[in-house]
Amino acid sequence: MSKRKISCLACRLKKLKCSGGNPCERCQLKQTECVYSKPGQVGRPPKNAVVNKFVRVRTDSTVYPEFIFEHISTLAPIRYLKDSKTHGLAYHLNNLYAIYSKSKVAVYKEQQNVLLKKKEKKKKELQIGDLQHYFVWMSADASATMVHRLSRLRLTHYNCQDFIISTFTDDPSTTFFNSSSDALVLNNPLNLLSPQQALRLIDIFFCIHPFAVMFNKTMLLQSYWTDTIDPFLLSVIFGTTLFMSSADEGKPLDIWQPINLEMRNSFLDYAYFLLSKLSAETTISRYQAVVLLALFEVMFGFTKKGVTLFALSYRIADKLGMFNGTIPSGLTSVEKELLSISFWAAFQISIRGCIELVQVPRLVLSYRNRSYPPINSMMSLSFQADIENGNLRSFKHYNYIVETFYIQSVISNFNCNILCILPQEKSAAFVDQEFQRILNELLSFIEKERHQFSKLQEFTLELYYSFYAICFGFLKKSVYKDSFRIQQSLSVPEKLDLTDPENVQCIHQVLPKALSAIDTIAGFVNGDPTNYYSDVKLLPRAMMTFTIDAVSKILMYHYMLEKTPLVGQYLELLKTIVYHPTIWERWELILLIKSEVSEFLQNHPPPTDMTSSLDLFDSTPFWLDNRLFQEADCLNLALYMNTVDWELPIDLNVFDVNFMQ
């Protein structure tokens, strides 16, 4: 095939036939410069398709709102984890994975025998059906785990299983990255999605994913339509959304279960492929993507990889200036808020892991001194920006998600304060003083911020305080030793010995808190249902159960020591609460406590003149008109406690020491 003749620019301009020489005959004759243009791109350029002119003039009845991109901030110049641009994120991830894997293997060798014995028993299967309860469940689980490791008060619901350690040791991965495959490049799942499918996944993400609070929907959609979104972030969002979409269909999700490894999708695989190729630039979107993937892996995937990603997220946060106050000045207030929320999302699960995995240096935990996330959706700048742009969240109770995320942040900070004082090479009196100081700080915080809380937030935080205050009144003897490690494997404590004067003293000291907790619970469940969105499922039932569990033990112990009318009436009130006809609907955790309280009252019936009608569901509840536990009672009890000489011998033969045997 002969080569196509090309004309010079002079002949082409005058539309004359060109000989094609260099120079051509006409340019040589006129003695002018002969110039040929470079050959252009073969084929039609992309996005340059021919459109039929009749299609252009066709009218469409559908009116689309104009998407306006205004007042969009520009990120500060890219920063790097290291000056060397040859080291991408894969370099840091491989190093972190190797460090964590080796250190954990050494730490867990001493726990292997204990773990093997526990595996012989049937492992508890943890499931969550409604993801809007995610933060409520996680904060309650962390608090219960913390109490079980520090308190000698034996509760009915006592969890001795080390879920995170177990999933860490069962993690089959040996390296952070699997062998790379060219198929992932050829079959990019992001390219296989139509815009409608991608938008549908984004909508589902903001509809079911609890950690959608880390993102602004308007900014995410804008970056998608302008092709500026980080593909790594988009892969993580799509991958985690597809995995969790079964919860929206009524199928519960298994937490910390190996079966989840068989349910991964191509988006998650592609996210790891991109992660292996990414540079070490630090941007907000990349930080959010790393945190979101870490949260998913720790709960539903490869725990080792999740822990490694959390370590990387703290490095990125440091380079973004979150820990030294040098956050890029170009960020908007919305971006700063999202950055803070992402930090608290990582911090919450990090503290939960610290309780089981390894003691974290106090210098690392000092990062907790950041401002809390928004208390509610009305105080969230990101949510308000979405409302202004018409991008409403699809969560039925999105405000509930924001409020419970805030509560989990507060409780995680409290647990962090506890971790910072353990272990201590100090006296027992110093340890007691430190625990009391932290409890007082939590109580002061609740009182100071009470005016900003919703009724549900106020009630929930008061439950946490009561639960901690009661259980930490019975610290384990090992806590006072400098060799104590909270990560040591759990064992069920013995029942309290009522012949021990120290136990008797502790029971009397925490009794006012137990009675106050019952008043709080009874008043709230009998109050305005709109305080909990008129949906009993949105009550903090897990924390209510744990608190009632601790309160019931104190009341029963005290009633065996002394059958006081006050405690007897509160036992009857407690029975009425646990038999509430609606709030415990489809809540099996309360069943054991119900039977335990009923059995105790049958074996220890109060005097007939004491069993007044305590009907929790009367229109005018008894305890609201005539408080069973007045401030005067609390004062008298406190004065009594101060006047008792606990050094004197006590006749303990009259006590019923066979309680709960």
CORRAGI-V353345 format. One line per field, one symbol per residue. ss: DSSP state (H for helix, E for strand, C for the rest). phi: phi as a letter, one per 40 degrees, with the letter a starting at -180 (. if undefined). psi: psi as a letter, one per 20 degrees, with the letter a starting at -180 (. if undefined). A space follows every 50 residues. Layout:
# CORRAGI-V353345
ss=???
phi=???
psi=???
This chain:
# CORRAGI-V353345
ss=CCCCCCCCHHHHHHCCCCCCCCCCHHHHHHCCCCCCCCCCCCCCCCCCCC CCHHHHCCCCCCCCCCCCCCCCCCCCCCEECCCCCCCCHHHHHHHHHHHH HHHHHHHHHHHHHHHHHHHHCCCCCEEECCHHHHHHHHHHHHHHHHHHHH ECCCCCCCCCCCHHHHHHHHCCCCCCCCCCCHHHHHCCCCCCCCHHHHHH HHHHHHHHCHHHHHCCHHHHHHHHHCCCCCHHHHHHHHHHHHHHHHHHCC CCEEECCHHHHHHCCHHHHHHHHHHHHCCCEECHHHHHHHHHHHHHHHHH CCHHHHHHHHHHHHHHHHHCCCCCCCCCCCCCHHHHHHHHHHHHHHHHHH HHHHHHCCCCCHHHHHHHCCCCCCCCHHHCHHHHHHHHCCCCCCCCCHHH HHHHHHHHHHHHHHHHHHHHCCCCCCCHHHHHHHHHHHHHHHHHHHHHHH HHCCHHHHHHHHHHHHHHHHHHHHECHHHHCCCCCCCCCCCCCCCCCCCC HHHHHHHHHHHHHHHHHHHHHHHHHCCCHHHHCCCHHHCCHHHHHHHHHH HHHHHHHHHHHCCCHHHHHHHHHHHHHHCCCCCCCCCCHHHHHHHHHHHH HHHCCCCCCCCCCCCCCCCCCHHHHCCCCCHHHHHHHHHHHHHCCCCCCC CCCCCCCCCCC
phi=.ccccbccccccccfbcbcgcbccccccccfbcbbbccccccgcccfbcc bccccccccbccbbcccbbbfccbccdcbbcbcccccccccccccccccc ccccccccccbcccccccccccccbcbbcbcccdcccccccccccccccb bcccbccbbbcccccccccccccbbcbcccbcccccbcccccccdccccc ccccdccbccccccbbccccccccccfbccdccccccccccccccccccg ccccbfbcccccbcbcccccccccccbccccbbccccccccccccccccb bcccccccccccccccccccgcbbgbcdcccccccccccccccccccccc cccccbcaccdccccccccccccdcacccccccccccccgbcccccbccc ccccccccccccccccccccbbcbcbcccccdcccccccccccccccccd cccccccccccccccccccccccbccccccccccbcccccaccccccccc dcccccccccddccccccdccccccccccccbffbcccccccccccccdc cccccccccccaccdcccccccccccccbdcbcbcfbccccccdcccccc cccbccdccccccbccbccbdccccadcbccccccccccccccccccccb cccccccccfb
psi=pqppppqrhghhhjlqpqhjrnrrgghhgilrpoppqqqapprpqqkkqp pphhhhipqphpppqpopnqkpqpqrqprqhqhoiioahhghgggggggg gghhghhihijggghhhhhhrppqopqphoiijghggghhggggggghih qjoorgnpojpngggghghioiqirgprpqphhhghlohhiiprhghghg hgghgihhphjiiiqphghghghghjkjqphgghggggghghgihhhijj pqppplphhhiijrrhhgghghghhiiqrkqorghhgggggghggghhhj cohghggghgghhhgghghikhijklppiiqrhghhghgghhghghhghg hhhhhhfqppqhhgiiiikqqrrqhrhhjohgghhhghjjmqqipgmhhh ggghhgghgghhhghghghijprpmrrhhgggggghghghhgghgghhjh iiqrhggggghhgggggghghiimqqhhhiqijppiiqqqqpqqqpoiio hgggghghhighhghhhggggghghjbphihkkkohijqmhghgggghgg ghggggghhhhomqhghghhgghgghgijpihhkplnihighhghggghg hhhmpqqhihmronohjqhnqgihhnphnrhhgggghghghhipoiiqpp ojiiqojjpk.
